Amino acid sequence: MASYQTYGISPQLVERIKLKMKNPAVKDRVKNLVDGLTKSDLQDRAKVRRLVKSASKVLNENLTSADEDKIVQFVVDQKIDPRNTLHLIKLWGMFR
């Protein structure tokens, strides 16, 4: 798994989001967004883009279309399987 920074995603953006995710209400809203997602959902650019837009609203982050593009590309390229614990551990390690 490549680092999010190699995709041009700002470390400052990631740090802001990590801080916001410490709020239990925000965390629950984001968890509801991703609940039930499958690997094929996370390979579908349109679904990932909608997810990024929804999450940015929940997190009150104004993303540029370039930021959205970078995040969508990052998610698709990771080939994440949300039902695979090893994938989730690798992701967790990337954003610790």
Contact map, one row per residue, 1 for C-alpha under 8 A:
111000000000000000000000000000000000000000000000000000000000000000000000000001000000000001000000
111101000000000000000000000000000000000000000000000000000000000000000000000001000000000000000000
111111100000000000000000000000000000000000000000000000000000000000000000000000000000000000000100
011111111000000000000000000000000000000000000000000000000000000000000000010000000000000000000100
001111111110000000000000000000000000000000000000000000000000000000000000000000000000000000000000
011111111000000000000000000000000000000000000000000000000000000000000000000000000000000000000000
001111111000000000000000000000000000000000000000000000000000000000000110110000000000000000000000
000111111100000000000000000000000000000000000000000000000000000000000100000000000000000000000000
000111111110110000000000000000000000000000000000000000000000000000100110000000000000000000000000
000010011111110000000000000000000000000000000000000000000000000000000000000000000000000000000000
000010001111111000000000000000000000000000000000000000000000000000000000000000000000000000000000
000000000111111100000000000000000000000000000000000000000000000000000000000000000000000000000000
000000001111111110000000000000000000000000000000000000000000000000000000000000000000000000000000
000000001111111111000000000000000000000000000000000000000000000000000000000000000000000000000010
000000000011111111100000000000000000000000000000000000000000000000000000000000000000000000000000
000000000001111111110000000000000000000000000000000000000000000000000000000000000000000000000000
000000000000111111111000000000000000000000000000000000000010000000000000000000000000000000000000
000000000000011111111100000000000000000000000000000000000000000000000000000000000000000000000000
000000000000001111111110000000000000000000000000000000000000000000000000000000000000000000000000
000000000000000111111110011000000000000000000000000000000010000000000000000000000000000000000000
000000000000000011111111011000000000000000000000000000000010000000000000000000000000000000000000
000000000000000001111111011000000000000000000000000000000000000000000000000000000000000000000000
000000000000000000111111111000000000000000000000000000000000000000000000000000000000000000000000
000000000000000000001111111100000000000000000000000000000000000000000000000000000000000000000000
000000000000000000000011111110000000000000000000000000000000000000000000000000000000000000000000
000000000000000000011111111111000000000000000000000000000110000000000000000000000000000000000000
000000000000000000011111111111100000000000000000000000000000000000000000000000000000000000000000
000000000000000000000001111111110000000000000000000000000000000000000000000000000000000000000000
000000000000000000000000111111111000000000000000000000000100000000000000000000000000000000000000
000000000000000000000000011111111100000000000000000000100100000000000000000000000000000000000000
000000000000000000000000001111111110000000000000000000000000000000000000000000000000000000000000
000000000000000000000000000111111110000000000000000000000000000000000000000000000000000000000000
000000000000000000000000000011111110000000000000001001100000000000000000000000000000000000000000
000000000000000000000000000001111111100000000000001000000000000000000000000000000000000000000000
000000000000000000000000000000111111100000000000000000000000000000000000000000000000000000000000
000000000000000000000000000000000111110000000000000000000000000000000000000000000000000000000000
000000000000000000000000000000000111111011000000000000000000000000000000000000000100000000000000
000000000000000000000000000000000001111111000000000000000000000000000000000000001110000000000000
000000000000000000000000000000000000111111100000000000000000000000000000000000111110000000000000
000000000000000000000000000000000000011111110000000000000000000000000000000000000000000000000000
000000000000000000000000000000000000111111110011000000000000000000000000000000000000000000000000
000000000000000000000000000000000000111111111011000000000000000000000000001100111000000000000000
000000000000000000000000000000000000001111111001000000000000000000000000001100100000000000000000
000000000000000000000000000000000000000111111111000000000000000000000000000100000000000000000000
000000000000000000000000000000000000000001111111100000000000000000000001100100000000000000000000
000000000000000000000000000000000000000000011111110000000000000000000000000000000000000000000000
000000000000000000000000000000000000000011011111111000000000000000000000000000000000000000000000
000000000000000000000000000000000000000011111111111100000000000000000001001100000000000000000000
000000000000000000000000000000000000000000001111111110000000000000011001000000000000000000000000
000000000000000000000000000000000000000000000111111111000000000000000000000000000000000000000000
000000000000000000000000000000001100000000000011111111100000000000000000000000000000000000000000
000000000000000000000000000000000000000000000001111111110000000000010011000000000000000000000000
000000000000000000000000000000000000000000000000111111111000000000010000000000000000000000000000
000000000000000000000000000000001000000000000000011111111100000000000000000000000000000000000000
000000000000000000000000000001001000000000000000001111111110000000000000000000000000000000000000
000000000000000000000000000000000000000000000000000111111111111000000000000000000000000000000000
000000000000000000000000000000000000000000000000000011111111110000000000000000000000000000000000
000000000000000000000000010011000000000000000000000001111111100000000000000000000000000000000000
000000000000000010011000010000000000000000000000000000111111100000000000000000000000000000000000
000000000000000000000000000000000000000000000000000000011111110000000000000000000000000000000000
000000000000000000000000000000000000000000000000000000011111111000000000000000000000000000000000
000000000000000000000000000000000000000000000000000000011001111100000000000000000000000000000000
000000000000000000000000000000000000000000000000000000010000111111110000000000000000000000000000
000000000000000000000000000000000000000000000000000000000000011111110000000000000000000000000000
000000000000000000000000000000000000000000000000000000000000001111111000000000000000000000000000
000000000000000000000000000000000000000000000000000000000000001111111100000000000000000000000000
000000001000000000000000000000000000000000000000000000000000001111111110000000000000000000000000
000000000000000000000000000000000000000000000000100110000000001111111111000000000000000000000000
000000000000000000000000000000000000000000000000100000000000000011111111100000000000000000000000
000000111000000000000000000000000000000000000000000000000000000001111111110000000000000000000000
000000101000000000000000000000000000000000000000000100000000000000111111111000000000000000000000
000000000000000000000000000000000000000000001001100100000000000000011111111100000000000000000000
000000100000000000000000000000000000000000001000000000000000000000001111111110000000000000000000
000100100000000000000000000000000000000000000000000000000000000000000111111111000000000000000000
000000000000000000000000000000000000000001100001000000000000000000000011111111110000000000000000
000000000000000000000000000000000000000001111001000000000000000000000001111111110000000000000000
000000000000000000000000000000000000000000000000000000000000000000000000111111100000000000000000
110000000000000000000000000000000000000000000000000000000000000000000000011111110000000000000000
000000000000000000000000000000000000001001100000000000000000000000000000001111111000000000000000
000000000000000000000000000000000000001001000000000000000000000000000000001101111100001100000000
000000000000000000000000000000000000011001000000000000000000000000000000000000111111001100000000
000000000000000000000000000000000000111000000000000000000000000000000000000000011111101100000000
000000000000000000000000000000000000011000000000000000000000000000000000000000001111100000000000
000000000000000000000000000000000000000000000000000000000000000000000000000000001111111100000000
000000000000000000000000000000000000000000000000000000000000000000000000000000000111111110000000
000000000000000000000000000000000000000000000000000000000000000000000000000000000001111111000000
000000000000000000000000000000000000000000000000000000000000000000000000000000011101111111100000
000000000000000000000000000000000000000000000000000000000000000000000000000000011101111111110000
000000000000000000000000000000000000000000000000000000000000000000000000000000000000111111111000
100000000000000000000000000000000000000000000000000000000000000000000000000000000000011111111100
000000000000000000000000000000000000000000000000000000000000000000000000000000000000001111111110
000000000000000000000000000000000000000000000000000000000000000000000000000000000000000111111111
000000000000000000000000000000000000000000000000000000000000000000000000000000000000000011111111
001100000000000000000000000000000000000000000000000000000000000000000000000000000000000001111111
000000000000010000000000000000000000000000000000000000000000000000000000000000000000000000111111
000000000000000000000000000000000000000000000000000000000000000000000000000000000000000000011111
